[in-house]
Amino acid sequence: MAKQDDFVKDIANIDEDFAKWYTDIVTKANLADYSETKGFVPIKPYGFAIWENIKNYADKLFKESGIKNVYFPMLIPESLIQKEKDHVEGFAPEVAYVTEAGGEKLEERLCIRPTSETVFSSLYSKWLKSWRDLPMEYNQWCSVLRWEKETRPFLRSREFLWQEGHTIHETEEEARKRTLKMLEIYSNIVEDLLAIPVLKGRKTESEKFSGAEETYTIETLTRDGRALQSGTSHYFGQNFTKPFEVKFQNREGKEEYAYQTSWGISTRLIGAVIMAHGDNRGLKLPPRVAPIQVEIIPIAMHKEGVLEKAEELKNALSSKFRVEVDSRKEVTPGYKFNDSELKGIPVRIEIGPRDIENRRVYNS
């Protein structure tokens, strides 16, 4: 069997080099990798499965609160971006543009979506007629591109996965209520699903989102003592609805501008999980978000009945848990034990001939 120290000898010590420890965990636990395109991070199946569990949990909470999913274009005309002055100035250093397509130069540059306030606002102005149409509370799951100078997997990459909600409301009170409601939902996701305590609060004027009147945040704490912004919810007031003409006929028959919000979480939450729960043995995934909640490792699986009994146990548990059997023949049980620890699998069950004979298994 592989010695435990040998298995993790290439992982930096968490107390000596936290940054390298983090990237070692990301790559060696098969969460993500580096690509030929600088700053763009491919997410591997195990890492993506964590994101899917976060997404599914969040999406259910969104829908229960009245949010509907949509999908909007990823390319935005430059003229549309320019309509909200503070917004475009805030994102200008991070924006990438498409200037040529089909072998021909475009008449107008197309911005690759860094966020979608402008395109949502433009379409809301077409769709909104009356107070009876309100609220419009939409969310999209998508990727965005921001040309970051310094990148780290999950924490800050040039393209990343997220959800962005955009809502418009009849009154300021309703919009402010939705802004704070989303902050509460985000707090529940991080605390209940990811088992990470959060600090909720309002950003300072200098830190708020470009174009927002107020930005609220949930912050998590990492093992090296730093705060990590893990979700934000923004109250825009009429900062976007006025330049984009998002207006409606109110209950008195007069024309009025709507009130707007936006809010988002991203794959940065995977980084938050790593940095909050991981240690020198690897990941420590909370059971509710773990892609594999129970891993069964057959011992002496070449012997008659061992692999069959492991599969039988898997079938018995699979109705309640996400279960896998590690039936790889090319590695030792010791390697499998250490591999399951590196991946942060919450429960490991070892089953061999003696266990089958005694009608019991070893749970670690």
VENMOLIN-V507999 format. One record per backbone hydrogen bond with DSSP energy under -1.0 kcal/mol. CO is the residue of the C=O (numbers start at 1). NH is the residue of the N-H. E is the energy in kcal/mol with one decimal. If there is no record, write none. Layout:
BEGIN
co=CO nh=NH e=E
co=CO nh=NH e=E
END
This chain:
BEGIN
co=3 nh=7 e=-1.8
co=4 nh=8 e=-1.2
co=8 nh=11 e=-1.9
co=13 nh=17 e=-2.6
co=17 nh=21 e=-2.6
co=18 nh=22 e=-2.4
co=19 nh=23 e=-1.9
co=20 nh=24 e=-2.7
co=21 nh=25 e=-2.3
co=22 nh=26 e=-2.2
co=23 nh=27 e=-2.1
co=24 nh=28 e=-3.0
co=25 nh=29 e=-2.1
co=26 nh=31 e=-2.3
co=26 nh=32 e=-1.5
co=27 nh=30 e=-1.1
co=31 nh=44 e=-1.9
co=37 nh=40 e=-2.1
co=39 nh=158 e=-2.6
co=42 nh=33 e=-1.9
co=44 nh=48 e=-3.0
co=45 nh=49 e=-2.1
co=46 nh=50 e=-1.3
co=47 nh=51 e=-1.8
co=48 nh=52 e=-2.6
co=49 nh=53 e=-1.9
co=50 nh=54 e=-2.1
co=51 nh=55 e=-3.2
co=52 nh=56 e=-3.0
co=53 nh=57 e=-1.9
co=54 nh=58 e=-2.7
co=55 nh=59 e=-3.1
co=56 nh=60 e=-1.7
co=57 nh=61 e=-1.6
co=58 nh=62 e=-2.7
co=59 nh=63 e=-2.4
co=60 nh=64 e=-2.1
co=61 nh=65 e=-1.1
co=62 nh=67 e=-2.2
co=63 nh=66 e=-1.6
co=68 nh=139 e=-2.2
co=74 nh=113 e=-3.3
co=76 nh=111 e=-3.4
co=77 nh=80 e=-1.0
co=77 nh=81 e=-1.6
co=78 nh=82 e=-1.9
co=80 nh=83 e=-1.2
co=81 nh=84 e=-1.0
co=84 nh=88 e=-2.2
co=85 nh=89 e=-2.1
co=86 nh=90 e=-1.9
co=87 nh=91 e=-1.6
co=88 nh=92 e=-1.4
co=91 nh=94 e=-2.0
co=94 nh=147 e=-3.0
co=96 nh=112 e=-2.7
co=98 nh=110 e=-2.2
co=99 nh=106 e=-2.7
co=101 nh=104 e=-1.7
co=104 nh=101 e=-2.6
co=109 nh=78 e=-2.2
co=110 nh=98 e=-3.2
co=111 nh=76 e=-2.8
co=113 nh=145 e=-2.6
co=116 nh=120 e=-2.4
co=117 nh=121 e=-2.5
co=118 nh=122 e=-2.3
co=119 nh=123 e=-1.9
co=120 nh=124 e=-2.9
co=121 nh=125 e=-1.9
co=123 nh=127 e=-2.0
co=124 nh=128 e=-2.6
co=129 nh=249 e=-2.1
co=130 nh=133 e=-2.0
co=131 nh=134 e=-1.2
co=136 nh=168 e=-2.2
co=137 nh=68 e=-2.3
co=138 nh=166 e=-3.0
co=139 nh=70 e=-2.7
co=140 nh=164 e=-2.3
co=142 nh=162 e=-2.6
co=144 nh=160 e=-1.8
co=146 nh=148 e=-2.5
co=152 nh=156 e=-2.7
co=153 nh=155 e=-1.6
co=156 nh=152 e=-2.3
co=158 nh=146 e=-3.1
co=160 nh=144 e=-2.0
co=161 nh=267 e=-2.0
co=162 nh=142 e=-2.3
co=164 nh=140 e=-1.7
co=165 nh=263 e=-1.6
co=166 nh=138 e=-1.9
co=167 nh=261 e=-2.4
co=168 nh=136 e=-1.8
co=169 nh=259 e=-2.1
co=171 nh=175 e=-1.8
co=172 nh=176 e=-2.7
co=173 nh=177 e=-2.1
co=174 nh=178 e=-2.1
co=175 nh=179 e=-2.2
co=176 nh=180 e=-2.0
co=177 nh=181 e=-2.1
co=178 nh=182 e=-2.3
co=179 nh=183 e=-1.3
co=180 nh=184 e=-1.8
co=181 nh=185 e=-2.2
co=182 nh=186 e=-2.7
co=183 nh=187 e=-2.1
co=184 nh=188 e=-2.1
co=185 nh=189 e=-2.3
co=186 nh=190 e=-2.3
co=187 nh=191 e=-2.6
co=188 nh=192 e=-2.8
co=189 nh=193 e=-1.5
co=189 nh=194 e=-1.2
co=190 nh=196 e=-2.0
co=199 nh=219 e=-2.4
co=201 nh=217 e=-3.1
co=204 nh=208 e=-1.3
co=209 nh=212 e=-2.3
co=214 nh=235 e=-2.8
co=215 nh=203 e=-3.3
co=216 nh=233 e=-2.5
co=217 nh=201 e=-2.0
co=218 nh=230 e=-2.8
co=219 nh=199 e=-2.3
co=220 nh=228 e=-3.0
co=222 nh=225 e=-2.0
co=226 nh=222 e=-2.6
co=228 nh=220 e=-2.4
co=231 nh=218 e=-2.1
co=232 nh=264 e=-2.3
co=233 nh=216 e=-3.1
co=234 nh=262 e=-1.8
co=235 nh=213 e=-2.4
co=235 nh=214 e=-1.9
co=236 nh=239 e=-2.0
co=237 nh=260 e=-2.1
co=238 nh=242 e=-1.8
co=240 nh=244 e=-1.9
co=241 nh=246 e=-2.9
co=242 nh=245 e=-1.1
co=245 nh=247 e=-1.4
co=246 nh=258 e=-2.4
co=248 nh=256 e=-2.5
co=249 nh=131 e=-1.9
co=250 nh=253 e=-2.2
co=254 nh=250 e=-3.7
co=256 nh=248 e=-2.9
co=259 nh=169 e=-2.8
co=260 nh=236 e=-2.5
co=261 nh=167 e=-1.6
co=262 nh=234 e=-3.8
co=263 nh=165 e=-3.0
co=264 nh=232 e=-1.9
co=265 nh=163 e=-2.1
co=266 nh=269 e=-2.1
co=267 nh=270 e=-1.5
co=268 nh=272 e=-2.0
co=269 nh=273 e=-2.1
co=270 nh=274 e=-2.2
co=271 nh=275 e=-2.5
co=272 nh=276 e=-1.6
co=273 nh=277 e=-2.3
co=274 nh=278 e=-2.1
co=275 nh=223 e=-2.0
co=279 nh=282 e=-1.5
co=282 nh=279 e=-2.5
co=286 nh=289 e=-1.4
co=286 nh=290 e=-1.3
co=293 nh=347 e=-1.5
co=294 nh=324 e=-2.0
co=295 nh=349 e=-3.0
co=296 nh=326 e=-2.5
co=297 nh=351 e=-2.0
co=300 nh=303 e=-2.1
co=303 nh=306 e=-1.6
co=305 nh=309 e=-2.1
co=306 nh=310 e=-2.1
co=307 nh=311 e=-2.2
co=308 nh=312 e=-2.1
co=309 nh=313 e=-2.3
co=310 nh=314 e=-2.2
co=311 nh=315 e=-2.5
co=312 nh=316 e=-1.6
co=313 nh=317 e=-1.7
co=314 nh=318 e=-2.1
co=317 nh=320 e=-1.9
co=317 nh=321 e=-1.9
co=322 nh=293 e=-2.1
co=322 nh=294 e=-2.1
co=324 nh=296 e=-2.9
co=325 nh=327 e=-1.3
co=332 nh=336 e=-1.9
co=333 nh=337 e=-2.6
co=334 nh=338 e=-2.1
co=335 nh=339 e=-2.5
co=336 nh=340 e=-2.3
co=337 nh=341 e=-1.6
co=338 nh=342 e=-2.4
co=339 nh=343 e=-1.9
co=340 nh=345 e=-2.2
co=341 nh=344 e=-1.1
co=342 nh=283 e=-2.4
co=344 nh=285 e=-1.1
co=347 nh=295 e=-2.6
co=348 nh=364 e=-3.2
co=349 nh=297 e=-3.3
co=350 nh=362 e=-2.2
co=351 nh=299 e=-3.1
co=352 nh=356 e=-2.4
co=353 nh=357 e=-2.3
co=354 nh=358 e=-2.4
co=355 nh=360 e=-2.5
co=362 nh=350 e=-3.2
END
